Amino acid sequence: MRRNMVQKLAGHGLSDPRVMEALATVERHRFVDSALRGQAYEDTSLPIGLGQTISKPGVVARMIELLRNGCAGKLGRVLEIGTGCGYQAAVLSLLADEVYSIERLRALHDKTRDNLRHLRLANVHLLFGDGRAGFAKGAPYAGIIAAAGGDAVPQAWTDQLAVGGRLVAPVSMAGGASRQQALLVIDKTVLGLRQSVFEAVHFVPLKSGVA
């Protein structure tokens, strides 16, 4: 079923072979409630409780593909904002040397520890805290990826991004009555930040504080 999902995603234009192999490896059904496991390998988002969702596999693949930007091997250290159920962190664990993943909802953070325990991912570090502040102790990061969208990318994230690093996050587009979001890519160069805007997406809102 995972292989079939990956074949469908490839048919929609996703092409990074390392990302496709990671999605074919990680068992997405382990990250959703048992009642929803029959839908685990459909390209759809699913509720995971507390008003949060697990992203569509296609969106996870697209964002990580953008993050990798054609990288021949593994990324270095990556920061994930919004651990959610842990699915994307598990995928990233196969594509990066280290993954720091931060979640602001304590109940979800605790649930994710249970979700990931059986995988024994030594290179994944789960953090409880305010994702808007990033995680300075782990910086600088080769990549930063966010699973929640706000009006702008917090300064802390770009400060913690390494020169030569890349950030991928959903942001709200100005002037849209429905607050439509799009994927924003920020490359940090020796000359400063370079931004590119990609396709429309829909993520939960980026919030401050913990709960």
MORAKA-V77236 format. One record per residue. RES is the residue in three letters. PHI is phi as a letter, one per 30 degrees, with the letter a starting at -180 (999 if undefined). Layout:
((RES	PHI) (RES	PHI))
This chain:
((MET	999) (ARG	d) (ARG	d) (ASN	d) (MET	e) (VAL	d) (GLN	d) (LYS	d) (LEU	d) (ALA	d) (GLY	d) (HIS	c) (GLY	j) (LEU	d) (SER	b) (ASP	d) (PRO	d) (ARG	d) (VAL	d) (MET	d) (GLU	d) (ALA	d) (LEU	d) (ALA	d) (THR	c) (VAL	d) (GLU	d) (ARG	d) (HIS	d) (ARG	d) (PHE	c) (VAL	b) (ASP	d) (SER	e) (ALA	d) (LEU	c) (ARG	d) (GLY	d) (GLN	c) (ALA	d) (TYR	c) (GLU	d) (ASP	d) (THR	b) (SER	d) (LEU	b) (PRO	d) (ILE	b) (GLY	j) (LEU	h) (GLY	i) (GLN	c) (THR	b) (ILE	d) (SER	d) (LYS	e) (PRO	e) (GLY	d) (VAL	d) (VAL	e) (ALA	d) (ARG	d) (MET	d) (ILE	d) (GLU	d) (LEU	d) (LEU	d) (ARG	d) (ASN	h) (GLY	i) (CYS	e) (ALA	d) (GLY	c) (LYS	d) (LEU	d) (GLY	d) (ARG	d) (VAL	b) (LEU	c) (GLU	c) (ILE	c) (GLY	j) (THR	d) (GLY	i) (CYS	d) (GLY	j) (TYR	d) (GLN	d) (ALA	d) (ALA	d) (VAL	d) (LEU	d) (SER	d) (LEU	d) (LEU	b) (ALA	b) (ASP	d) (GLU	b) (VAL	b) (TYR	c) (SER	b) (ILE	c) (GLU	b) (ARG	c) (LEU	c) (ARG	e) (ALA	d) (LEU	d) (HIS	e) (ASP	d) (LYS	d) (THR	d) (ARG	e) (ASP	d) (ASN	d) (LEU	c) (ARG	e) (HIS	d) (LEU	d) (ARG	h) (LEU	d) (ALA	d) (ASN	c) (VAL	c) (HIS	c) (LEU	d) (LEU	b) (PHE	c) (GLY	l) (ASP	d) (GLY	d) (ARG	d) (ALA	d) (GLY	i) (PHE	b) (ALA	d) (LYS	d) (GLY	c) (ALA	d) (PRO	d) (TYR	c) (ALA	d) (GLY	a) (ILE	b) (ILE	b) (ALA	c) (ALA	c) (ALA	a) (GLY	b) (GLY	b) (ASP	d) (ALA	a) (VAL	d) (PRO	e) (GLN	e) (ALA	e) (TRP	d) (THR	d) (ASP	d) (GLN	d) (LEU	d) (ALA	d) (VAL	d) (GLY	j) (GLY	d) (ARG	b) (LEU	c) (VAL	b) (ALA	a) (PRO	d) (VAL	b) (SER	d) (MET	d) (ALA	d) (GLY	i) (GLY	d) (ALA	d) (SER	c) (ARG	h) (GLN	d) (GLN	c) (ALA	b) (LEU	d) (LEU	c) (VAL	c) (ILE	c) (ASP	c) (LYS	c) (THR	c) (VAL	d) (LEU	c) (GLY	k) (LEU	c) (ARG	c) (GLN	c) (SER	b) (VAL	c) (PHE	c) (GLU	d) (ALA	d) (VAL	b) (HIS	b) (PHE	b) (VAL	d) (PRO	d) (LEU	d) (LYS	b) (SER	c) (GLY	i) (VAL	b) (ALA	a))
